Amino acid sequence: MCLQANSASAYTPFDTQVVGMVDRGLVYLENADQKDYLYGTAGFAGGLGERALVAYTHFKVKHDASARVVQQGIAAARTMVGVIRSGKRNVPGISFEVYSTAVAVMLLAEVDKEKYKSELKTLQGFLYELQYPNGAFSYIGHKTGDISQTQYGVLAIWTLDHAGIPLDYKRVAACAKWLLRVQDPGGGWPYQAEDPGAGRPNMRQTDVYPAMAYAGGSSILIAGDALRLWGDASRSDMSAFPGAPKAVKLYVPDANSERRKGVTVNSEKVVSAIKASDQYLANKEYKRQAKDYYYYQLYTQERYESFKEIALSKKPDESPNWYNEGVKELIGYQDAKSGGWGVEDHDHSGSVAGTCFAILFLIRSTQRSIAAASSGTLAGGQGLPKDTTKIRREGSQIKGEPVGASVLDLLSALEDDGNEALEGKSLPENMQLATDPKELRAQLDRLERLVRGSQSYQARRVAARLLGKSDEMRVVPALIYALSDPDLSVRRYARDGLRFISRKFEGFEMPNKPTQGELRKAERAWMDWYLTVNPKHIFVDQ
């Protein structure tokens, strides 16, 4: 591997070992067949929900909508939409619940919220159909609200909110108030919740345990965030989040601001509920076991901690203790042969869903979603130019003007903005690096830092492509490093740049979508080649 790792006790999603675990997990998902799908014949929309979950997980890592499993997941989600539109609720082999509906929403919104807007509106309508009058979600036909399903219901609502779909926020508020009422006096939440009714004291609940504390806590945090209980300030500066700007303030247009007016929930009560939940979790002695919805709980915990950072105005920690503990546990639970999780320990979620949950935890997927939802337009409401081959920085704004032969504005945009503004493919073909040797060295230094350290995959894509166009032998180690990038496009730009600089246009047979074995072979071949050019070089990232 060519991605640098931190110490064993301080992991981040971009560490060598974590990236390798994620890659192996994705290979398992790509190769999983029908027998691996726990809900292949019943429940979770007859396996359609799991297809959507696999696609969402894969796309969240690779950002490749053309990947086979992503296309399969999109087809599954659209099949669900077709059944919903037909008005049929008893289709053989398909049992619709909140889980599958929510995952379909998350997938389609993540891939292309504009392209699938019609499907998202249909799924929204079905969620309204599933929601109880008191605001909770549960299994069809049940009388009590289900905390687990409620968290996926509000997660889908939050996703729809940031996709610009008009929402009924009275329903969101009702859900938040129900969650406040059914919290156990000890701070946790139960699996199935008894509602004491409005104005009555919270009652002692049964079946309270940590996974549901995370589920209930994340549900109320997500609902609160959808209602903007923490104010716009929580979204005006997301600089501490991966992929968010460091120097440019963001202005995020809110398509649902008018609909949200007049709908309120007591934010102090929500914060108090979360603090009580934290206290419950801190005092609760328990041992997480891989067979007891373990992977589901990890992904729920990541969601809880990510939204809590906003609600409690906490500065995000790149390597929090709870994340390090989860990574260490997942190292031991990952199947050595297949790369999946839940394969041998037979977690209740099944190996496919378990592997998805493990990967989503490892990449800090909720934190990525929050950062992406917060990166709309720049300060003053000035949007990013559609043609990003023509950008100019002016104060806190990026404006659509030619940059000519200079990459200074581009570098500033990548380093200071680092969000969704730029793609490697949108670079002008005639963009040239500096000709002055001193300026060129400075530009290459900045690009190498970006390709090695930026947490924005768009920034790494642009950096990899510009380095590859530089025709400078000194950038070869950085491009070899980038061959192991989590993003597939970064790998391709790095490979093509190495071929151009070396004039080895066949490039050691690394295909567009290499297996782990093909990738490691190509890395080693490029290292060996570079050592023939510079025998004294030491690959410290190896």
C-alpha positions as CSV (number, residue, x, y, z in Angstrom):
1,M,0.0,0.0,0.0
2,C,1.1,3.6,-0.6
3,L,-1.2,5.4,1.8
4,Q,0.4,6.6,4.9
5,A,-0.9,5.2,8.2
6,N,-1.1,6.8,11.6
7,S,-0.1,5.0,14.7
8,A,-2.1,1.9,15.6
9,S,-4.1,3.8,18.2
10,A,-5.0,6.8,16.0
11,Y,-6.9,5.7,12.9
12,T,-8.6,7.9,10.3
13,P,-10.7,6.8,7.2
14,F,-7.6,7.5,5.0
15,D,-5.1,5.3,6.9
16,T,-3.4,2.5,5.0
17,Q,-5.0,-0.3,7.1
18,V,-8.5,1.2,7.0
19,V,-8.4,1.8,3.2
20,G,-7.2,-1.8,2.8
21,M,-10.0,-3.1,4.9
22,V,-12.6,-1.1,3.0
23,D,-11.2,-2.3,-0.4
24,R,-11.4,-5.9,0.7
25,G,-14.9,-5.4,1.9
26,L,-16.0,-3.9,-1.4
27,V,-14.5,-6.9,-3.2
28,Y,-16.7,-9.1,-1.1
29,L,-19.8,-7.0,-1.9
30,E,-18.9,-7.1,-5.6
31,N,-18.6,-10.9,-5.6
32,A,-21.5,-11.7,-3.2
33,D,-24.2,-13.9,-4.8
34,Q,-27.8,-14.4,-3.9
35,K,-27.2,-16.9,-1.2
36,D,-25.2,-14.3,0.7
37,Y,-28.2,-12.0,0.9
38,L,-29.9,-12.7,4.2
39,Y,-33.2,-11.1,3.0
40,G,-33.1,-12.5,-0.5
41,T,-36.5,-14.1,-0.4
42,A,-38.4,-12.2,2.3
43,G,-38.2,-8.9,4.2
44,F,-36.2,-5.9,3.3
45,A,-38.2,-5.6,0.1
46,G,-37.3,-9.2,-0.9
47,G,-33.5,-8.4,-1.2
48,L,-34.1,-5.2,-3.1
49,G,-33.3,-3.2,-0.1
50,E,-30.0,-5.0,0.4
51,R,-29.1,-4.3,-3.3
52,A,-29.7,-0.6,-2.7
53,L,-27.6,-0.8,0.5
54,V,-24.7,-2.4,-1.3
55,A,-25.0,0.2,-4.1
56,Y,-25.1,3.1,-1.6
57,T,-22.0,1.7,0.2
58,H,-20.1,1.2,-3.0
59,F,-20.9,4.6,-4.5
60,K,-20.0,6.3,-1.2
61,V,-16.5,5.0,-1.5
62,K,-15.9,4.8,-5.3
63,H,-18.2,7.5,-6.6
64,D,-18.7,5.4,-9.7
65,A,-22.4,5.3,-10.9
66,S,-21.5,2.9,-13.7
67,A,-20.2,0.1,-11.4
68,R,-22.2,-3.1,-11.8
69,V,-23.4,-3.3,-8.1
70,V,-24.4,0.4,-8.2
71,Q,-26.5,-0.1,-11.3
72,Q,-28.1,-3.2,-9.7
73,G,-28.9,-1.1,-6.6
74,I,-30.4,1.7,-8.7
75,A,-32.5,-0.8,-10.6
76,A,-33.7,-2.3,-7.3
77,A,-34.7,1.1,-5.9
78,R,-36.6,1.9,-9.1
79,T,-38.3,-1.4,-8.9
80,M,-39.5,-0.5,-5.4
81,V,-40.7,2.8,-6.7
82,G,-42.6,1.0,-9.5
83,V,-44.4,-1.3,-7.0
84,I,-45.3,1.7,-4.8
85,R,-46.7,3.5,-7.7
86,S,-48.8,0.5,-8.7
87,G,-50.6,0.7,-5.4
88,K,-49.9,-2.9,-4.6
89,R,-48.7,-3.7,-1.1
90,N,-48.8,-7.5,-1.2
91,V,-46.4,-8.4,-4.1
92,P,-45.0,-11.9,-3.6
93,G,-41.5,-11.9,-2.3
94,I,-41.5,-8.1,-1.6
95,S,-42.3,-6.9,1.9
96,F,-41.9,-3.1,2.1
97,E,-40.7,-1.6,5.3
98,V,-39.1,1.7,6.4
99,Y,-35.5,0.3,6.1
100,S,-35.7,-0.5,2.4
101,T,-37.5,2.7,1.6
102,A,-35.0,4.8,3.4
103,V,-32.0,3.1,1.8
104,A,-33.6,3.7,-1.7
105,V,-33.9,7.4,-0.8
106,M,-30.3,7.6,0.3
107,L,-29.0,5.8,-2.8
108,L,-30.9,7.8,-5.4
109,A,-30.2,11.1,-3.7
110,E,-26.5,10.3,-3.4
111,V,-26.1,9.3,-7.1
112,D,-28.2,12.1,-8.7
113,K,-30.9,13.9,-6.7
114,E,-32.0,15.8,-9.8
115,K,-32.2,12.9,-12.2
116,Y,-34.2,10.8,-9.6
117,K,-36.3,13.6,-8.2
118,S,-39.6,12.0,-9.3
119,E,-38.6,8.7,-7.7
120,L,-37.6,10.5,-4.5
121,K,-41.0,12.2,-4.3
122,T,-42.7,8.8,-4.7
123,L,-40.6,7.4,-1.9
124,Q,-41.4,10.4,0.3
125,G,-45.1,9.8,-0.1
126,F,-44.7,6.2,0.9
127,L,-42.8,7.2,4.0
128,Y,-45.7,9.4,4.9
129,E,-47.9,6.4,4.5
130,L,-45.8,4.4,6.9
131,Q,-45.5,7.1,9.6
132,Y,-47.8,6.8,12.6
133,P,-50.0,9.7,13.7
134,N,-47.8,10.2,16.7
135,G,-44.7,10.7,14.5
136,A,-43.1,7.3,15.0
137,F,-42.3,4.7,12.4
138,S,-42.7,0.9,12.8
139,Y,-43.5,-2.3,11.1
140,I,-46.8,-2.3,9.2
141,G,-49.6,-3.5,11.5
142,H,-47.7,-2.9,14.7
143,K,-49.2,-0.6,17.4
144,T,-46.0,0.6,19.1
145,G,-43.3,2.8,17.5
146,D,-40.1,1.1,16.6
147,I,-36.9,3.1,17.5
148,S,-34.8,1.2,14.9
149,Q,-37.1,1.9,12.0
150,T,-37.7,5.5,13.2
151,Q,-34.1,6.3,12.8
152,Y,-34.1,5.2,9.2
153,G,-37.4,7.1,8.6
154,V,-35.9,10.4,9.9
155,L,-32.6,9.7,8.1
156,A,-34.6,9.4,4.8
157,I,-36.4,12.7,5.7
158,W,-33.1,14.4,6.3
159,T,-31.8,13.2,3.0
160,L,-34.9,14.4,1.2
161,D,-34.6,17.8,2.9
162,H,-31.1,18.2,1.5
163,A,-32.2,17.0,-1.9
164,G,-34.6,19.9,-2.1
165,I,-37.8,17.8,-1.9
166,P,-40.7,19.8,-0.3
167,L,-41.4,18.3,3.2
168,D,-44.1,18.5,5.8
169,Y,-42.1,19.5,8.9
170,K,-45.0,19.0,11.3
171,R,-44.3,15.3,10.8
172,V,-40.7,15.8,11.6
173,A,-41.6,17.8,14.8
174,A,-44.1,15.1,15.8
175,C,-41.4,12.5,15.4
176,A,-38.9,14.5,17.6
177,K,-41.5,15.0,20.3
178,W,-42.4,11.3,20.3
179,L,-38.7,10.5,20.7
180,L,-38.5,12.8,23.7
181,R,-41.6,11.2,25.3
182,V,-40.4,7.6,24.9
183,Q,-36.9,8.1,26.2
184,D,-36.3,5.9,29.2
185,P,-35.8,7.9,32.5
186,G,-32.3,6.3,32.6
187,G,-31.3,8.0,29.4
188,G,-31.5,5.1,26.9
189,W,-34.2,4.2,24.4
190,P,-36.0,0.8,23.9
191,Y,-36.5,-1.2,20.8
192,Q,-40.3,-1.0,20.9
193,A,-41.5,2.1,22.7
194,E,-44.6,2.7,24.8
195,D,-45.8,6.2,24.4
196,P,-47.0,7.7,27.7
197,G,-48.8,10.5,25.8
198,A,-48.2,14.2,25.6
199,G,-47.8,16.1,28.9
200,R,-47.2,12.9,30.9
201,P,-43.9,11.9,32.6
202,N,-41.6,9.6,30.8
203,M,-42.2,6.0,31.7
204,R,-39.8,3.1,32.4
205,Q,-39.4,1.3,29.1
206,T,-38.5,-2.4,28.6
207,D,-35.8,-3.8,26.3
208,V,-33.5,-0.8,26.7
209,Y,-30.0,-1.4,25.4
210,P,-27.0,0.5,23.9
211,A,-27.8,-0.1,20.2
212,M,-31.2,1.5,20.7
213,A,-29.7,4.3,22.7
214,Y,-27.6,5.2,19.7
215,A,-30.6,4.6,17.4
216,G,-32.9,6.8,19.5
217,G,-30.3,9.4,20.0
218,S,-29.3,9.6,16.4
219,S,-33.0,9.8,15.4
220,I,-33.7,12.9,17.6
221,L,-30.5,14.5,16.4
222,I,-31.3,14.0,12.8
223,A,-34.9,15.3,13.3
224,G,-33.4,18.3,15.1
225,D,-31.0,19.0,12.3
226,A,-33.7,18.8,9.7
227,L,-35.7,21.4,11.8
228,R,-32.5,23.5,12.1
229,L,-32.8,23.5,15.9
230,W,-29.1,24.5,16.1
231,G,-29.5,27.5,13.7
232,D,-27.9,28.3,10.4
233,A,-24.6,28.9,12.2
234,S,-24.1,25.2,12.4
235,R,-24.0,25.1,8.7
236,S,-22.2,28.3,7.8
237,D,-18.7,27.0,8.6
238,M,-18.1,23.3,8.1
239,S,-14.3,23.8,7.8
240,A,-13.6,21.1,10.4
241,F,-15.3,18.4,8.3
242,P,-13.5,16.3,5.7
243,G,-13.9,17.8,2.3
244,A,-15.4,21.1,3.5
245,P,-13.8,24.6,3.0
246,K,-11.1,25.9,5.3
247,A,-11.2,29.6,4.4
248,V,-14.3,30.2,2.3
249,K,-17.6,30.6,4.2
250,L,-20.5,28.7,2.7
251,Y,-24.0,30.0,2.0
252,V,-26.4,27.1,1.6
253,P,-29.7,27.8,0.0
254,D,-32.5,26.2,1.9
255,A,-35.3,25.1,-0.4
256,N,-37.5,24.2,2.6
257,S,-37.0,27.3,4.8
258,E,-40.6,28.6,4.3
259,R,-42.1,25.2,5.1
260,R,-40.0,25.0,8.3
261,K,-41.3,28.3,9.6
262,G,-43.5,28.0,12.7
263,V,-42.6,24.4,13.3
264,T,-40.7,24.1,16.5
265,V,-39.3,21.7,19.0
266,N,-37.6,22.7,22.3
267,S,-33.9,22.4,21.4
268,E,-32.9,22.5,25.0
269,K,-35.0,19.4,25.7
270,V,-33.3,17.7,22.7
271,V,-29.8,18.6,24.0
272,S,-30.7,17.4,27.5
273,A,-32.0,14.1,26.1
274,I,-28.7,13.6,24.2
275,K,-26.6,14.4,27.4
276,A,-28.8,11.9,29.3
277,S,-28.2,9.3,26.5
278,D,-24.4,10.0,26.7
279,Q,-24.5,9.4,30.5
280,Y,-26.4,6.2,30.0
281,L,-23.9,4.9,27.5
282,A,-21.0,6.0,29.7
283,N,-22.3,4.1,32.7
284,K,-23.6,1.1,30.8
285,E,-21.1,-1.8,31.0
286,Y,-21.6,-4.0,28.0
287,K,-19.5,-6.1,25.6
288,R,-20.2,-5.8,22.0
289,Q,-20.4,-9.1,20.3
290,A,-20.1,-9.7,16.6
291,K,-23.3,-11.9,16.6
292,D,-25.6,-9.4,18.1
293,Y,-26.4,-6.8,15.4
294,Y,-22.9,-5.6,16.0
295,Y,-22.3,-4.0,12.6
296,Y,-25.7,-2.3,12.6
297,Q,-24.7,-0.8,16.0
298,L,-21.4,0.5,14.7
299,Y,-23.0,2.3,11.8
300,T,-25.6,3.7,14.2
301,Q,-22.9,4.9,16.6
302,E,-21.1,6.7,13.8
303,R,-24.3,8.5,12.8
304,Y,-25.0,9.4,16.5
305,E,-21.6,10.8,17.1
306,S,-21.5,12.8,13.8
307,F,-24.8,14.6,14.3
308,K,-24.0,15.1,18.0
309,E,-20.9,17.2,17.0
310,I,-23.3,19.7,15.4
311,A,-25.9,19.7,18.1
312,L,-23.4,20.2,20.9
313,S,-21.1,22.5,18.9
314,K,-18.2,20.2,19.3
315,K,-15.2,20.4,17.1
316,P,-14.9,17.2,15.1
317,D,-12.1,14.9,16.2
318,E,-10.3,13.3,13.2
319,S,-9.5,10.2,15.3
320,P,-11.9,9.9,18.2
321,N,-11.6,7.0,20.7
322,W,-14.9,5.4,19.7
323,Y,-13.7,5.3,16.1
324,N,-10.4,3.8,17.0
325,E,-12.0,1.1,19.1
326,G,-14.4,0.2,16.3
327,V,-11.5,0.0,13.8
328,K,-9.6,-2.3,16.1
329,E,-12.6,-4.6,16.5
330,L,-13.3,-4.7,12.8
331,I,-9.7,-5.7,12.1
332,G,-10.3,-8.8,14.1
333,Y,-13.8,-9.6,12.7
334,Q,-13.0,-9.2,9.0
335,D,-13.0,-12.5,7.2
336,A,-9.4,-13.2,6.0
337,K,-10.5,-15.1,2.9
338,S,-13.5,-13.2,1.5
339,G,-12.9,-9.7,3.0
340,G,-16.5,-9.5,4.3
341,W,-17.8,-9.1,7.8
342,G,-20.4,-11.3,9.4
343,V,-19.3,-14.2,7.2
344,E,-18.1,-16.6,10.0
345,D,-19.6,-15.0,13.1
346,H,-23.1,-14.9,11.4
347,D,-24.3,-11.5,12.7
348,H,-28.1,-11.1,12.7
349,S,-27.8,-8.5,10.0
350,G,-26.3,-11.0,7.6
351,S,-22.9,-10.8,5.9
352,V,-23.9,-8.5,3.1
353,A,-25.6,-5.9,5.2
354,G,-23.0,-6.4,8.0
355,T,-20.2,-5.7,5.5
356,C,-22.0,-2.5,4.3
357,F,-22.5,-1.3,7.8
358,A,-18.8,-2.0,8.6
359,I,-17.6,0.0,5.6
360,L,-19.9,2.9,6.2
361,F,-18.5,3.1,9.7
362,L,-14.9,2.9,8.5
363,I,-15.3,5.7,6.0
364,R,-17.2,8.0,8.4
365,S,-20.1,8.1,5.9
366,T,-22.4,10.2,8.0
367,Q,-19.8,12.9,8.5
368,R,-19.2,12.9,4.7
369,S,-23.0,13.3,4.1
370,I,-23.2,16.2,6.6
371,A,-20.3,17.9,4.9
372,A,-21.7,17.3,1.4
373,A,-25.1,18.6,2.5
374,S,-23.4,21.8,3.8
375,S,-21.5,22.6,0.6
376,G,-23.9,24.4,-1.6
377,T,-22.8,27.9,-2.8
378,L,-20.2,30.3,-1.7
379,A,-20.5,33.4,0.5
380,G,-23.0,36.0,-0.7
381,G,-25.1,33.5,-2.5
382,Q,-22.8,33.4,-5.5
383,G,-22.9,29.9,-6.9
384,L,-20.0,28.0,-8.4
385,P,-19.7,28.4,-12.1
386,K,-21.1,25.5,-14.1
387,D,-18.0,25.6,-16.3
388,T,-15.3,24.9,-13.7
389,T,-12.6,25.0,-16.4
390,K,-12.9,28.8,-16.0
391,I,-12.5,29.8,-12.4
392,R,-11.1,32.9,-10.6
393,R,-10.9,33.5,-6.9
394,E,-12.1,36.9,-5.7
395,G,-12.2,37.3,-2.0
396,S,-14.5,34.7,-0.6
397,Q,-16.0,33.8,-3.9
398,I,-15.1,31.7,-6.9
399,K,-16.1,33.4,-10.2
400,G,-16.4,32.1,-13.7
401,E,-13.5,33.7,-15.5
402,P,-10.6,32.2,-17.4
403,V,-7.5,31.4,-15.4
404,G,-5.2,31.6,-18.4
405,A,-2.0,29.7,-18.1
406,S,-1.8,30.1,-14.3
407,V,-2.9,27.5,-11.8
408,L,-2.5,29.8,-8.7
409,D,-6.3,30.4,-8.4
410,L,-7.0,26.8,-9.0
411,L,-4.6,25.7,-6.3
412,S,-6.1,28.3,-3.9
413,A,-9.6,27.0,-4.7
414,L,-8.5,23.4,-4.1
415,E,-6.7,24.1,-0.8
416,D,-9.1,26.6,0.7
417,D,-12.4,25.3,-0.7
418,G,-11.7,21.6,-1.0
419,N,-15.3,20.8,-1.5
420,E,-17.5,19.7,-4.4
421,A,-16.4,22.6,-6.7
422,L,-13.9,20.9,-9.0
423,E,-13.5,17.7,-10.9
424,G,-10.3,16.4,-12.6
425,K,-12.2,16.0,-15.8
426,S,-13.1,19.7,-15.9
427,L,-9.6,20.9,-16.2
428,P,-8.9,22.9,-19.4
429,E,-6.6,20.9,-21.7
430,N,-4.3,23.9,-22.2
431,M,-3.7,24.6,-18.5
432,Q,0.0,24.8,-17.9
433,L,2.1,24.8,-14.8
434,A,4.6,27.6,-14.2
435,T,7.7,27.8,-16.3
436,D,9.9,29.6,-13.7
437,P,11.7,26.8,-11.9
438,K,11.1,28.3,-8.4
439,E,7.4,28.8,-9.1
440,L,7.1,25.3,-10.6
441,R,8.6,23.7,-7.5
442,A,6.2,25.5,-5.3
443,Q,3.2,24.5,-7.4
444,L,4.3,20.9,-7.5
445,D,4.8,20.9,-3.7
446,R,1.3,22.1,-3.2
447,L,-0.2,19.5,-5.7
448,E,1.8,16.7,-4.0
449,R,0.4,17.7,-0.6
450,L,-3.1,17.7,-2.1
451,V,-2.9,14.3,-3.7
452,R,-1.4,12.8,-0.5
453,G,-3.4,14.6,2.1
454,S,-6.6,16.2,0.9
455,Q,-9.8,14.6,2.3
456,S,-11.7,15.9,-0.7
457,Y,-11.7,13.3,-3.5
458,Q,-12.4,16.0,-6.1
459,A,-9.2,17.9,-5.0
460,R,-7.2,14.7,-5.2
461,R,-8.5,14.1,-8.7
462,V,-7.5,17.5,-9.9
463,A,-4.1,17.2,-8.2
464,A,-3.4,13.8,-9.7
465,R,-4.3,14.9,-13.2
466,L,-2.2,18.1,-13.0
467,L,0.8,16.2,-11.6
468,G,0.5,13.7,-14.4
469,K,0.5,16.5,-17.0
470,S,3.6,18.1,-15.4
471,D,6.0,15.7,-17.1
472,E,8.2,16.1,-14.0
473,M,10.1,13.0,-12.8
474,R,10.1,14.3,-9.2
475,V,6.3,13.7,-8.9
476,V,6.5,10.0,-9.7
477,P,6.5,8.9,-6.0
478,A,3.4,11.0,-5.3
479,L,1.6,9.4,-8.3
480,I,2.6,5.9,-7.2
481,Y,1.2,6.8,-3.8
482,A,-2.0,7.9,-5.5
483,L,-2.5,4.5,-7.1
484,S,-3.8,3.3,-3.8
485,D,-6.3,6.2,-3.4
486,P,-9.8,5.2,-2.3
487,D,-11.2,7.0,-5.3
488,L,-11.1,5.1,-8.6
489,S,-10.7,8.2,-10.7
490,V,-7.7,9.4,-8.7
491,R,-6.1,6.0,-9.4
492,R,-6.7,6.3,-13.2
493,Y,-5.3,9.9,-13.3
494,A,-2.2,8.7,-11.4
495,R,-1.7,5.7,-13.7
496,D,-2.1,7.7,-16.8
497,G,0.3,10.4,-15.5
498,L,2.9,7.7,-14.7
499,R,2.5,6.3,-18.2
500,F,3.0,9.8,-19.7
501,I,6.0,10.8,-17.6
502,S,7.7,7.4,-18.1
503,R,6.7,7.1,-21.8
504,K,5.6,3.6,-20.9
505,F,2.2,4.0,-22.4
506,E,1.1,0.4,-21.7
507,G,1.7,1.1,-18.0
508,F,2.5,-2.3,-16.5
509,E,-1.0,-3.6,-17.4
510,M,-3.0,-1.9,-14.7
511,P,-6.7,-1.9,-15.9
512,N,-9.3,0.8,-15.2
513,K,-10.8,-1.3,-12.4
514,P,-7.9,-3.3,-11.0
515,T,-8.2,-6.1,-8.4
516,Q,-6.2,-5.7,-5.3
517,G,-3.6,-8.1,-6.7
518,E,-3.4,-6.2,-10.0
519,L,-3.0,-2.9,-8.1
520,R,-0.2,-4.1,-5.8
521,K,1.6,-5.6,-8.8
522,A,1.4,-2.3,-10.7
523,E,2.6,-0.4,-7.6
524,R,5.6,-2.7,-7.2
525,A,6.4,-2.4,-11.0
526,W,6.3,1.4,-10.9
527,M,8.5,1.5,-7.8
528,D,11.0,-0.9,-9.4
529,W,11.1,1.3,-12.6
530,Y,11.6,4.5,-10.6
531,L,14.5,3.0,-8.7
532,T,16.2,2.4,-12.0
533,V,16.0,6.1,-12.6
534,N,16.7,7.2,-9.1
535,P,18.4,4.4,-7.2
536,K,18.8,6.4,-4.0
537,H,15.1,7.0,-3.5
538,I,13.4,5.4,-0.5
539,F,9.6,4.8,-0.6
540,V,8.7,5.8,2.9
541,D,5.0,5.3,2.2
542,Q,5.4,1.7,1.1
